[in-house]
Amino acid sequence: MKPSASVLLLAGAPVLLAGCVQDTASYMIDGDRNHSIMVMRSQDLPWGDVSLAVTAARQPDCLGGLDIKGVPRNAELVLHQAPPDYAEPIYILTVGKDDYAVSTQSCRVQKFAQAPADAGPEIGRFKEVDGTLEYVAAAK
């Protein structure tokens, strides 16, 4: 007796879904969960790139963000405290070779047209630890 196509599909589903991810990590500013930078990572297929949703939150005043598509799963996500040269206080999130301005004052996330000359000191990284995205503070 031959197995039906649906039985084969169901049997193969765990293998297809094994590499998929959907997880979130947050950098809480001054330990306040309502004032944070959050990165949500999702991957639909194990062989595909991931999508990131980067959110700046200062609740209850504002919440906003940006979706970043086509990011390699192993891309470095480095968070910097930007120098005070900007019009408002920002953080700079480096995603692979791209840099993003993250403001929790206006709750906006924007891609820099070109890399800033000085991203400022690294304060931490969003990285995969044991298969899950986590925020890991930089050593002081």
Phi and psi in degrees as GROMACS dihedral restraints (atoms count N, CA, C in turn):
[ dihedral_restraints ]
;  ai    aj    ak    al  type     phi  dphi    fc
    3     4     5     6     1   -88.5    20    10
    4     5     6     7     1   138.4    20    10
    6     7     8     9     1   -70.7    20    10
    7     8     9    10     1   146.1    20    10
    9    10    11    12     1   -73.2    20    10
   10    11    12    13     1   162.9    20    10
   12    13    14    15     1   -62.1    20    10
   13    14    15    16     1   -37.3    20    10
   15    16    17    18     1   -68.0    20    10
   16    17    18    19     1   -35.1    20    10
   18    19    20    21     1   -66.2    20    10
   19    20    21    22     1   -42.4    20    10
   21    22    23    24     1   -64.2    20    10
   22    23    24    25     1   -40.3    20    10
   24    25    26    27     1   -63.6    20    10
   25    26    27    28     1   -45.0    20    10
   27    28    29    30     1   -64.3    20    10
   28    29    30    31     1   -38.6    20    10
   30    31    32    33     1   -67.2    20    10
   31    32    33    34     1   -33.0    20    10
   33    34    35    36     1   -87.1    20    10
   34    35    36    37     1   -12.0    20    10
   36    37    38    39     1   -58.4    20    10
   37    38    39    40     1   -45.5    20    10
   39    40    41    42     1   -59.5    20    10
   40    41    42    43     1   -35.3    20    10
   42    43    44    45     1   -67.1    20    10
   43    44    45    46     1   -42.3    20    10
   45    46    47    48     1   -67.0    20    10
   46    47    48    49     1   -35.5    20    10
   48    49    50    51     1   -90.0    20    10
   49    50    51    52     1    -6.4    20    10
   51    52    53    54     1   -60.0    20    10
   52    53    54    55     1   -33.0    20    10
   54    55    56    57     1   -94.6    20    10
   55    56    57    58     1     2.4    20    10
   57    58    59    60     1   -79.7    20    10
   58    59    60    61     1   147.0    20    10
   60    61    62    63     1  -134.4    20    10
   61    62    63    64     1   153.7    20    10
   63    64    65    66     1  -156.6    20    10
   64    65    66    67     1   105.0    20    10
   66    67    68    69     1  -148.7    20    10
   67    68    69    70     1   169.1    20    10
   69    70    71    72     1  -139.9    20    10
   70    71    72    73     1   144.3    20    10
   72    73    74    75     1  -138.2    20    10
   73    74    75    76     1   149.7    20    10
   75    76    77    78     1  -132.3    20    10
   76    77    78    79     1   144.6    20    10
   78    79    80    81     1  -103.4    20    10
   79    80    81    82     1   113.1    20    10
   81    82    83    84     1   -92.0    20    10
   82    83    84    85     1   120.3    20    10
   84    85    86    87     1   -77.8    20    10
   85    86    87    88     1   123.7    20    10
   87    88    89    90     1    55.8    20    10
   88    89    90    91     1    30.8    20    10
   90    91    92    93     1    71.9    20    10
   91    92    93    94     1    11.9    20    10
   93    94    95    96     1   -99.1    20    10
   94    95    96    97     1   114.2    20    10
   96    97    98    99     1   -66.5    20    10
   97    98    99   100     1   -18.7    20    10
   99   100   101   102     1   -85.2    20    10
  100   101   102   103     1    -7.1    20    10
  102   103   104   105     1  -126.4    20    10
  103   104   105   106     1    97.7    20    10
  105   106   107   108     1  -154.8    20    10
  106   107   108   109     1   167.4    20    10
  108   109   110   111     1  -119.4    20    10
  109   110   111   112     1   123.4    20    10
  111   112   113   114     1  -119.3    20    10
  112   113   114   115     1   140.2    20    10
  114   115   116   117     1  -121.2    20    10
  115   116   117   118     1   120.3    20    10
  117   118   119   120     1  -106.0    20    10
  118   119   120   121     1   129.5    20    10
  120   121   122   123     1  -114.9    20    10
  121   122   123   124     1   134.0    20    10
  123   124   125   126     1  -139.2    20    10
  124   125   126   127     1   144.8    20    10
  126   127   128   129     1  -142.0    20    10
  127   128   129   130     1   122.2    20    10
  129   130   131   132     1   -84.3    20    10
  130   131   132   133     1   -34.4    20    10
  132   133   134   135     1  -125.9    20    10
  133   134   135   136     1   140.6    20    10
  135   136   137   138     1   -61.3    20    10
  136   137   138   139     1   -23.5    20    10
  138   139   140   141     1   -98.0    20    10
  139   140   141   142     1     0.8    20    10
  141   142   143   144     1   -97.0    20    10
  142   143   144   145     1   171.6    20    10
  144   145   146   147     1   -74.9    20    10
  145   146   147   148     1   172.0    20    10
  147   148   149   150     1  -104.4    20    10
  148   149   150   151     1   160.2    20    10
  150   151   152   153     1  -110.0    20    10
  151   152   153   154     1   141.1    20    10
  153   154   155   156     1  -117.0    20    10
  154   155   156   157     1   138.1    20    10
  156   157   158   159     1  -112.9    20    10
  157   158   159   160     1   111.7    20    10
  159   160   161   162     1  -100.8    20    10
  160   161   162   163     1   123.8    20    10
  162   163   164   165     1  -124.4    20    10
  163   164   165   166     1   133.5    20    10
  165   166   167   168     1  -106.4    20    10
  166   167   168   169     1   127.6    20    10
  168   169   170   171     1  -130.5    20    10
  169   170   171   172     1   135.7    20    10
  171   172   173   174     1  -142.1    20    10
  172   173   174   175     1    79.9    20    10
  174   175   176   177     1   -80.2    20    10
  175   176   177   178     1   141.9    20    10
  177   178   179   180     1   -93.9    20    10
  178   179   180   181     1     8.7    20    10
  180   181   182   183     1   -75.2    20    10
  181   182   183   184     1   -42.9    20    10
  183   184   185   186     1  -158.0    20    10
  184   185   186   187     1   158.9    20    10
  186   187   188   189     1  -155.7    20    10
  187   188   189   190     1   127.2    20    10
  189   190   191   192     1  -163.0    20    10
  190   191   192   193     1   166.4    20    10
  192   193   194   195     1  -172.6    20    10
  193   194   195   196     1  -165.0    20    10
  195   196   197   198     1  -148.9    20    10
  196   197   198   199     1   140.1    20    10
  198   199   200   201     1   -93.9    20    10
  199   200   201   202     1   134.0    20    10
  201   202   203   204     1  -120.9    20    10
  202   203   204   205     1   116.9    20    10
  204   205   206   207     1  -103.1    20    10
  205   206   207   208     1   159.0    20    10
  207   208   209   210     1    71.1    20    10
  208   209   210   211     1    35.7    20    10
  210   211   212   213     1   -94.9    20    10
  211   212   213   214     1   127.4    20    10
  213   214   215   216     1   -58.4    20    10
  214   215   216   217     1   140.0    20    10
  216   217   218   219     1   -58.5    20    10
  217   218   219   220     1   -30.5    20    10
  219   220   221   222     1   -94.1    20    10
  220   221   222   223     1    11.6    20    10
  222   223   224   225     1   -63.4    20    10
  223   224   225   226     1   141.9    20    10
  225   226   227   228     1   -77.3    20    10
  226   227   228   229     1   135.2    20    10
  228   229   230   231     1  -119.5    20    10
  229   230   231   232     1    99.3    20    10
  231   232   233   234     1  -111.1    20    10
  232   233   234   235     1   128.8    20    10
  234   235   236   237     1  -103.1    20    10
  235   236   237   238     1   128.7    20    10
  237   238   239   240     1  -118.4    20    10
  238   239   240   241     1   149.1    20    10
  240   241   242   243     1   -89.3    20    10
  241   242   243   244     1   109.8    20    10
  243   244   245   246     1   -66.4    20    10
  244   245   246   247     1   150.7    20    10
  246   247   248   249     1   -61.8    20    10
  247   248   249   250     1   161.6    20    10
  249   250   251   252     1   -76.4    20    10
  250   251   252   253     1    15.6    20    10
  252   253   254   255     1   -72.8    20    10
  253   254   255   256     1   -13.9    20    10
  255   256   257   258     1   -87.2    20    10
  256   257   258   259     1   160.0    20    10
  258   259   260   261     1   -61.2    20    10
  259   260   261   262     1   -29.3    20    10
  261   262   263   264     1  -139.1    20    10
  262   263   264   265     1   157.1    20    10
  264   265   266   267     1   -63.0    20    10
  265   266   267   268     1   130.7    20    10
  267   268   269   270     1  -135.6    20    10
  268   269   270   271     1   165.0    20    10
  270   271   272   273     1  -111.0    20    10
  271   272   273   274     1   156.4    20    10
  273   274   275   276     1  -119.3    20    10
  274   275   276   277     1   122.3    20    10
  276   277   278   279     1  -104.0    20    10
  277   278   279   280     1   118.0    20    10
  279   280   281   282     1   -94.3    20    10
  280   281   282   283     1   122.5    20    10
  282   283   284   285     1  -117.0    20    10
  283   284   285   286     1   100.4    20    10
  285   286   287   288     1    62.6    20    10
  286   287   288   289     1  -114.7    20    10
  288   289   290   291     1  -101.3    20    10
  289   290   291   292     1     0.9    20    10
  291   292   293   294     1  -106.0    20    10
  292   293   294   295     1   150.0    20    10
  294   295   296   297     1  -120.5    20    10
  295   296   297   298     1   142.2    20    10
  297   298   299   300     1  -129.2    20    10
  298   299   300   301     1   134.8    20    10
  300   301   302   303     1   -85.1    20    10
  301   302   303   304     1   128.2    20    10
  303   304   305   306     1  -122.0    20    10
  304   305   306   307     1   116.8    20    10
  306   307   308   309     1  -112.8    20    10
  307   308   309   310     1   125.5    20    10
  309   310   311   312     1   -95.5    20    10
  310   311   312   313     1     2.1    20    10
  312   313   314   315     1   -82.1    20    10
  313   314   315   316     1   -48.5    20    10
  315   316   317   318     1  -101.3    20    10
  316   317   318   319     1    -5.4    20    10
  318   319   320   321     1    55.8    20    10
  319   320   321   322     1    51.5    20    10
  321   322   323   324     1  -125.4    20    10
  322   323   324   325     1   150.4    20    10
  324   325   326   327     1  -128.0    20    10
  325   326   327   328     1   125.6    20    10
  327   328   329   330     1  -136.0    20    10
  328   329   330   331     1   143.5    20    10
  330   331   332   333     1   -80.3    20    10
  331   332   333   334     1   135.1    20    10
  333   334   335   336     1   -71.9    20    10
  334   335   336   337     1   138.9    20    10
  336   337   338   339     1   -65.1    20    10
  337   338   339   340     1   -38.2    20    10
  339   340   341   342     1  -140.6    20    10
  340   341   342   343     1   154.6    20    10
  342   343   344   345     1   -57.9    20    10
  343   344   345   346     1   137.3    20    10
  345   346   347   348     1   -67.1    20    10
  346   347   348   349     1   148.9    20    10
  348   349   350   351     1   -62.7    20    10
  349   350   351   352     1   -34.5    20    10
  351   352   353   354     1  -138.5    20    10
  352   353   354   355     1   112.7    20    10
  354   355   356   357     1   -81.5    20    10
  355   356   357   358     1   -13.9    20    10
  357   358   359   360     1    90.3    20    10
  358   359   360   361     1   175.4    20    10
  360   361   362   363     1   -67.6    20    10
  361   362   363   364     1   145.3    20    10
  363   364   365   366     1   -71.0    20    10
  364   365   366   367     1   131.2    20    10
  366   367   368   369     1  -107.5    20    10
  367   368   369   370     1   -15.2    20    10
  369   370   371   372     1   170.8    20    10
  370   371   372   373     1  -179.1    20    10
  372   373   374   375     1  -137.9    20    10
  373   374   375   376     1   145.5    20    10
  375   376   377   378     1   -94.9    20    10
  376   377   378   379     1   116.5    20    10
  378   379   380   381     1  -144.8    20    10
  379   380   381   382     1   159.9    20    10
  381   382   383   384     1   -81.4    20    10
  382   383   384   385     1   125.0    20    10
  384   385   386   387     1  -126.9    20    10
  385   386   387   388     1   118.2    20    10
  387   388   389   390     1    52.5    20    10
  388   389   390   391     1    40.4    20    10
  390   391   392   393     1    84.7    20    10
  391   392   393   394     1     0.1    20    10
  393   394   395   396     1  -125.0    20    10
  394   395   396   397     1   140.6    20    10
  396   397   398   399     1   -70.1    20    10
  397   398   399   400     1   132.1    20    10
  399   400   401   402     1  -138.8    20    10
  400   401   402   403     1   154.7    20    10
  402   403   404   405     1   -93.2    20    10
  403   404   405   406     1   127.4    20    10
  405   406   407   408     1  -121.3    20    10
  406   407   408   409     1   116.5    20    10
  408   409   410   411     1   -66.5    20    10
  409   410   411   412     1   146.1    20    10
  411   412   413   414     1   -69.2    20    10
  412   413   414   415     1   148.8    20    10
  414   415   416   417     1   -65.6    20    10
  415   416   417   418     1   140.7    20    10
